[in-house]
Amino acid sequence: MGENVYETEDTVAQYLHFHFGEGEGSRAANFLADGRGFIFPVETVNRLLDLDASSASMRALDLGCAVGRSAFELSRKVTSVVGSDLSYALIAAAKNIASGEPVSYRLAHDGGAATNHDVRLPGGVRPERIDFRVCDALKESGRYHFIHAANLLCRVPDPAAFLKRLPLMLEPGGQLALATPASWLEQFTPRDNWPAMPVLDFLKEHLEPHLELTREVDIPFVIREHERKFQLGISLGTSWRVRH
Ligand SMILES: C[S@@+](CC[C@H](N)C(=O)[O-])C[C@H]1O[C@@H](n2cnc3c(N)ncnc32)[C@H](O)[C@@H]1O
């Protein structure tokens, strides 16, 4: 395996824009629905988890959190949030944002030009509630009331082993938000470990013995390469609850 793409400056910039940019309220958004921007890690938290006033004293774990937007969103309602990712560079950026340090990144325009952008912490989030740390999702332990794992499943070497661990880390009545675009790549997952069935069936096979599927929804995401080139993905968003 070559250089880890999740440690490069370009990837950090791409994720800073993906998580804290203007929600692609730009050229790409004009082609999507009513042109409204949307920020994927905000959508996955809001659409896949039922957070309410009683969540305040609970614990949440965001696996593969990258630069942390979904962890920041969780911190609005949950007092103890762990944001975990394998990439030192992405977690360093998340920590800097949380500590209020100015964080800026270069955003590719067209024709090779680039402009500087500053990240602004969204209003109402509670960075002091978040512990960002570098950790392999397969080595995380502990028990949580909420686990969020967006677009991580097809980036781990052994997705079945990853799925099997998740129910063990949930408290009774706990919720799991799992989103995946099922974009399998040998760079991350050996072909022998790719599901030999549609991804929803794969999720059910490993999670249904312990968790109940409560929601299934398509959640789009748009990753900007430059001003005139975007990747559109459609993640399968699923919500699960510990069976009583
Ligand atoms: C496609 S990105 C998704 C990031 C974020 N959850 C989102 O939806 O925007 C995949 C993330 O998983 C992280 N990652 C890859 N393998 C991992 C592993 N074994 N444990 C934890 N994080 C991992 C990468 O560093 C990257 O931040």
The ligand as an SDF file (V2000), in Angstrom:
LIG
                    3D

 27 29  0  0  0  0  0  0  0  0999 V2000
  -14.5360    8.5800    3.5770 C   0  0  0  0  0  0  0  0  0  0  0  0
  -13.8950    9.3080    5.0340 S   0  0  0  0  0  0  0  0  0  0  0  0
  -15.3970    9.7190    5.9310 C   0  0  0  0  0  0  0  0  0  0  0  0
  -15.1640   10.8130    6.9460 C   0  0  0  0  0  0  0  0  0  0  0  0
  -16.4110   11.2950    7.6760 C   0  0  0  0  0  0  0  0  0  0  0  0
  -17.0010   10.2880    8.5380 N   0  0  0  0  0  0  0  0  0  0  0  0
  -17.4310   11.7910    6.6980 C   0  0  0  0  0  0  0  0  0  0  0  0
  -18.4850   11.1530    6.5490 O   0  0  0  0  0  0  0  0  0  0  0  0
  -17.1760   12.8290    6.0930 O   0  0  0  0  0  0  0  0  0  0  0  0
  -13.2580    7.9210    5.8990 C   0  0  0  0  0  0  0  0  0  0  0  0
  -12.5720    8.2800    7.2090 C   0  0  0  0  0  0  0  0  0  0  0  0
  -12.2610    7.0950    7.9120 O   0  0  0  0  0  0  0  0  0  0  0  0
  -10.9550    7.1760    8.4190 C   0  0  0  0  0  0  0  0  0  0  0  0
  -10.4790    5.7980    8.5720 N   0  0  0  0  0  0  0  0  0  0  0  0
  -10.0710    4.9400    7.6290 C   0  0  0  0  0  0  0  0  0  0  0  0
   -9.7600    3.7470    8.1830 N   0  0  0  0  0  0  0  0  0  0  0  0
  -10.0050    3.8570    9.5030 C   0  0  0  0  0  0  0  0  0  0  0  0
   -9.9020    2.9670   10.6150 C   0  0  0  0  0  0  0  0  0  0  0  0
   -9.4660    1.7030   10.4800 N   0  0  0  0  0  0  0  0  0  0  0  0
  -10.2250    3.4390   11.8370 N   0  0  0  0  0  0  0  0  0  0  0  0
  -10.6510    4.7050   12.0010 C   0  0  0  0  0  0  0  0  0  0  0  0
  -10.7810    5.5830   10.9930 N   0  0  0  0  0  0  0  0  0  0  0  0
  -10.4640    5.1660    9.7650 C   0  0  0  0  0  0  0  0  0  0  0  0
  -10.1920    7.9950    7.4080 C   0  0  0  0  0  0  0  0  0  0  0  0
   -9.0220    8.5600    7.9700 O   0  0  0  0  0  0  0  0  0  0  0  0
  -11.2530    9.0230    7.0260 C   0  0  0  0  0  0  0  0  0  0  0  0
  -11.2360   10.1080    7.9000 O   0  0  0  0  0  0  0  0  0  0  0  0
  1  2  1  0
  2  3  1  0
  2 10  1  0
  3  4  1  0
  4  5  1  0
  5  6  1  0
  5  7  1  0
  7  8  2  0
  7  9  1  0
 10 11  1  0
 11 12  1  0
 11 26  1  0
 12 13  1  0
 13 14  1  0
 13 24  1  0
 14 15  1  0
 14 23  1  0
 15 16  2  0
 16 17  1  0
 17 18  1  0
 17 23  2  0
 18 19  1  0
 18 20  2  0
 20 21  1  0
 21 22  2  0
 22 23  1  0
 24 25  1  0
 24 26  1  0
 26 27  1  0
M  CHG  2   2   1   9  -1
M  END
$$$$
